[in-house]
Amino acid sequence: MISQTYDADDTKFGRYGGRFVPEILMPPVMEVAEAYERLRTSQDFRADLDGLLKSFAGRPTPLYHARNLSRKLGRQIYLKREDLVHGGAHKLNNTLGQALVAKRMGKTRLIAETGAGQHGVATAIVGANLGFDVQVYMGEVDIKRQKMNVYRMELMGAEVIPVRSGSRTLKDAINEAFRDWAATFDHTYYLFGTAAGPHPYPAMVRDFQSVIGREAKEQIREADGQLPESIAACVGGGSNAMGIFAPFLKDDVRLIAVEAGGRGRGRTERTADNGASLGCGTDGVLHGALTRILQDPFGQILESYSLAAGLDYPGVGPELAYLTEKGRVIPRMADDKTALRGFRELSSLEGIIPALESAHAVGYALQNPEELGEMAIINISGRGDKDLQTVMEYENL
Ligand SMILES: *Cc1c(COP(=O)(O)O)cnc(C)c1O
């Protein structure tokens, strides 16, 4: 049986997870672990977080019965509407939770990494709202690609620090943020963006995101009187997927993790051409955890690729790696074209423009309806307004 527990000394999910960080980062990582261990059961902390989730983030989000999509696929499809969370995606569930942890720890400054800029924006939101100094590490390449999000962060008072090392993208931004933290942790909290990284981040981020699954479970029982046959969610690092899956782990519900199949070509020497660490990765250490990663035979990290910037990460959270190995979570892939189909069809059928990330789960469902069973929930992790330019450019190629 899968046990979903949190234990300050038990840092692993099977053989995955752990704390593979340089000596100098052990003190801050332990400090976060101890603080979270204390706060996770505190009524007072929970009440603060629930209050902000409700009044600021806009929770609970609806579980919407997608009538037209259901008719088309010949089965009942429900959408969990994380696109309606303030900021346009599930990310604020995590940044609100961690910012409150940082407050209780007495920290005054937040640092974060960002790829597409979505997590940077969600961190800038909580920084402005809760009164932190915020600095966000972002690869130089990503800064050029994501000008709007850079501007959003700056509007909300965050400083964006360009990262010029490595491939000048997300994984390099994470390395730089860790470097900063090693020198500044007396007043600085590292607000990590997904259910990956060293313990306790994978468990903590899962816990903060599992509000998605808790709500969905209650809502589906009310709407349909029973649990769904399956749940599909897209996977970058795994936070929205773990968030909706976690409350269903012990139930008889098929959990489908849809990764970025990218261009749908095989890997070459330097790039994986996809973001599918569960499906195509091998065991290795990345950003403080043993997990499934995209690497070459020499252990060098391959460049990942997806049209959806939020899925463009060469690793995945350790709990998803573990659940996949156990057979509890089923890893699947949707390539760029499949995601674009999901993007278009959900827009035209239901009047909901999904994020390109979420569109991977929708596209997969459109292509493989039989795998969903009679009734399914698809997690719509975010809204697609940020992706219009990308889609327009892709279609003009
Ligand atoms: C960041 C992002 C993702 C991917 O991150 P996970 O941690 O895997 O959830 C998915 N969807 C949206 C809308 C995002 O912004």
PDBQT file of the ligand as one rigid body, heavy atoms in Angstrom, charges set to zero:
ROOT
HETATM    1  C1  LIG A 401       4.504  25.694 -13.946  1.00  0.00    +0.000 C 
HETATM    2  C2  LIG A 401       3.303  25.111 -14.569  1.00  0.00    +0.000 A 
HETATM    3  C3  LIG A 401       3.151  23.720 -14.761  1.00  0.00    +0.000 A 
HETATM    4  C4  LIG A 401       4.223  22.732 -14.454  1.00  0.00    +0.000 C 
HETATM    5  O1  LIG A 401       4.628  22.642 -13.131  1.00  0.00    +0.000 OA
HETATM    6  P1  LIG A 401       4.242  21.432 -12.177  1.00  0.00    +0.000 P 
HETATM    7  O2  LIG A 401       5.080  21.654 -10.980  1.00  0.00    +0.000 OA
HETATM    8  O3  LIG A 401       4.564  20.154 -12.878  1.00  0.00    +0.000 OA
HETATM    9  O4  LIG A 401       2.792  21.547 -11.905  1.00  0.00    +0.000 OA
HETATM   10  C5  LIG A 401       1.965  23.255 -15.288  1.00  0.00    +0.000 A 
HETATM   11  N1  LIG A 401       0.976  24.106 -15.640  1.00  0.00    +0.000 NA
HETATM   12  C6  LIG A 401       1.077  25.435 -15.475  1.00  0.00    +0.000 A 
HETATM   13  C7  LIG A 401      -0.051  26.306 -15.888  1.00  0.00    +0.000 C 
HETATM   14  C8  LIG A 401       2.237  25.989 -14.938  1.00  0.00    +0.000 A 
HETATM   15  O5  LIG A 401       2.333  27.318 -14.791  1.00  0.00    +0.000 OA
ENDROOT
TORSDOF 0
